[in-house]
Amino acid sequence: MRSAIVSLVSGTLFGAGLALGGMTNPARVRGFLDLFGDWDPTLAFVMGGAMIVMAIAWRLVPRMAEPLLATQFHLPTRSDLTPRLLGGSALFGIGWGIAGLCPGPGIAALVVEPAAAAIFVAAMLAGMAGVTVFERVRA
């Protein structure tokens, strides 16, 4: 129960931060990607803020014996670049550039602009399901 409450509070804080930073507005993201037009630096500040928080977290984790709500840390162990990772990154970037949303802001946008965000979230879920089916057929 404690873990669920922390997850709810964290997700709410994350969504509120995205909305407050304007990241639920696809025009902001497209403005950031428009380097030679009407460039909007808002996304750079949001990413910079996230990087500061994570830099602090990465400094604190090695000093902790265990996480507050789990028995052990689950840190990444792989650092290799696979075709799957590169392909997924490319598809993510293309979708992000076209829609102006990625999964976090897309879900947060369901509260701000439900109709437009629902189309994005439905397409995102369909894409995720499609990859799952493709990988099962391929295997």
N, C-alpha and C positions, 0 to 999 in steps of 0.2 A: 504494500500500500504506500509506503514511504517513497519508494522508487517511482511509482505512478504519479504521485503528487509533485515530486521534483521534476519529472518529465513534463507534466502539464504546465508548471510554472516556467520552466525553461523554454518550452515551445511557445508559450504565450509571450514571454519576453522577447524571443527571437522574432516572432511575427509582428509584434508592436514596433520593434526596432526597424524592421523592414518597411513597415507602413510609414513610420515617422521619417525615415530616411528617403522616402519617395520611391523605394525599389519595387512597389506594387504597380507603378506606372511604367508601362513598356516604353513610353516616349523617353523617359530618363535613361534607360539602358541603351536605346537606339542612339540617343544624343551622345552618350559616352563613346559608342563605337564609331560615331561620325567625326573622325579625327580632322578631316579637312573641311568640315562645314561648320555647323553651329554646335561645337563641342560642349558637352555638359560634364563637368568634373565631379558631380555628386557621387557617382558610383566609386570613384577613386577614394573619396573620403570614407565611404562606408567600408570598403575593403581595407583601407588603412586602419580604421578603428578595430575591425575584426582581427587584423594581424597583430595589433598591440595586445589585445586580450589573449590571443593564442600564444604569443611570445612569453607572456607572463605565465600562462598555464604550463607551457613546456619547461619553464624554469622550476616550477613548483613540483611537478610530477615526480622527478627523480628523488626529491626530498621526502616524499610520502611513502610510508610503509605499504599502505593499501588505499584504494579509493574509499570514499565515504559511504557509498551505497552498493559496493560489490566486494567480492573476496579477492579479486585481482584486477590489474589493469589489462586492457585488451588493446595493446599498441600494435601498429602495423609492423610486420616483419619482412615484407617483400619490398624491394626497391627496383625490380626489373621492369623494363618497358615491354609489354607484350602487344601483339597485333590487336587483341581484344581491347586493351586499355587505350591504345592510340585511336582505334576506330570509334570506340565509345566517346572519347574526348572530342573527336571531330564531329560526331553526330550531335553531341551536347552543344558544342559551340555554334554549329549551324542553326540548330533549333533556337538557341538563345538569341542569336542575331536576328533571326526572322521574327520570332514572337516577342522578343524583348522581355521575356520572363524565363526563369529557371524554376526548378521544383519548389524551393522554399517560398520565394515571392509569389509564385503561381497559386500555391495553396493559401498564402496570406491574402492574396487578392480576392479569394472567394468571399471574404468578408466585405471588402471595399467595393468591388465590381463583380458581383456573382455571375452574371450572364457571360461576360467576356472571359473571365477566369475559368468558368466551367468548361468552355470549349477547349482551352489550353490544357486543363487538368485531364479531361477525357482523352485528348490526343496523346498526352504524355503517358497515361496508363495504357492506352492501346499500343503505343510504341514499346513500352516495357513488356507487355504481354507478347507482342510480336517477336521480340528478341528471345524471350523464354521459349516460345514455340520453335523458332529457328534453331536455337541451340539444341533442343531435344531431338529435332528431326536430324540435325547434322551429326549428333552423337549416335 
